[in-house]
Amino acid sequence: MTKKNPGAAAQQRPRMNERFRKFAQRVSHLVGTSWAFIIAILLLVGWGVTGPIFRFSDSWQLVINTGTTIITFLMVFLIQNTQNRQDTAIQIKLDELLKGVKGARTSLVDIEELSDEELERLHKHFEHLHKKLNSEDRKESTKEKADAA
């Protein structure tokens, strides 16, 4: 009987995650190009042209339906993985900026952890601040115009 290395599975996970990350980024980048769109259009045109050859049969329709469903299903996971990584990276960058700006509300660093109600309350608070600042800006602008005249 051979002994299994318990650490081997733990080592495989990061390697697999890294491979998937790289694969997802490459695929997301490639399918976001104009060439990928052109190829997709050409495939659809090719499929449409073959319609009369196959007498627009159920099998002919099933090919495009199945193909697009499978591709869409897989792309959701790849694009979501890439989007999650980008969101995390942006969040970290914003957190770093918040920490570096004197007087910034560092309590907002973990804002994504708030409930929907708390987010709505905070949103209304910032709307109020925005309106207040706009009002003050308008008053200041009117005063500057009056002083200039």
N, C-alpha and C positions, 0 to 999 in steps of 0.2 A: 504494500500500500504506500502510495507517495503522499508526502505531506504537502498541503497547500500553504502557500505564503499568504497570511492574512493581510499583509500590507500591499500585495499586488493589486487587489481590487481598488483600494484607495488611490493607488498610483495611476491606475487606468482611467479613473473618472476625470481627473484634471486634464489628462492627455486627450481624452475624447471630447471634453468640453472645449478645449483649445482648438482642436481640429474642426469641431462643429462651428465655433465662432468664426474661424478663418473662412470656412466654406460658406457660411451664411453671409458674411461680408462680401465675399467675391460675387456670389450669385446675386445678392441684392444690388450690388454695383452694376453688374452686367445687365440684369433685366431692366434696370433704370436708364439704359442708354437708348438713343434713337435707333441704333442698329437692331436691338432686340424688338423694338416696336415694328420696324420694317419687316423683320423676319416673321413676326406674328401675323402681320397683314398679308404677307406673301403666302403663308400657310393657309390662312382663311380663303384667300383667292384660289389657291390650288385645290382646296377642299370643295369650294363652290363650283369650280370648273369641272370637277369629276362627278358632280351631281347627275348630269344627263347620262353619263357612262353607266352609273349604278342605278339609274332610273329613280333617283331620289328615294331610295329604299330606306327602310327602318335601320338597317345595318349601317348605311351611309351616314344617317343622322346620329346614330349611336356613337360612331367614331368621334365626331366633334364634341358631342356632349360629354362623353367619358373622358376624352383627352383634356378638355378645358376644366372639367371638375377636378381631376387629379392634379393638374398643374396649379389650379387655384388653391386647393387644399394644402398642398406642400408649400406654396409660396407664402401662405398666411404665417406659417411657423418660422420660415426663414426671415421674413420681413419683420415679424414681431420681435424675434431675437435681436436683430440689428437695431430696431427702434428702442428696445429696452436698454441696450448698451449705450446708445446715444443719449437717451434721457438721463441715465445715471451719470454719464460724463458731464453733461450740461449742468445737472444738479450739483455735482461736485465743484465745478468751476464757479457757479453762482454762489455756493456756500463759501468758497475761498474769497470771492469778491466781497461778500457781506462781512466776513471776518476782517477784511483789510480796510473797510471804509469806517472811519471814525464816526460814531453816532448812529450807525446803521443798527437796525433791530436784529440782532443775532438770534432772537427768539423765533424768527421766521425760517431759520435754517431747516427745521424739520416740519415745515408746513404741510408736506404731502401726507403726514401721519394724522392730520386733523380730520374730524368727522365732516360730513357734508354741511351740517348746520353751522359748525365752527367756521368752515371756509366761507359760507354765505355771509355770516356775521362780519368776518374780516373783509370780505369783498365790499360790503355796504360801508364799512368804516373807511376804506380807501376811496370809494366813490365820493363820500362826504368830504374827505381831505382834498380830493381832486377838484371838486366844485368850489371849495373854499379858496384853494390856491388860484384857480381860474378867476374867481371874483376879485381877489387881491391883485392879480396881474392886470385885470381890466381897469381897476381903480388907478393903479400906478401908471398905466399907459395913458389914461385920460388926463391925469395930473401932469405927466411929461408933455403932452400935447398942449395943455393950457399954459404951462411954463414957457414953452417954445414960442407961443403966439404972442 
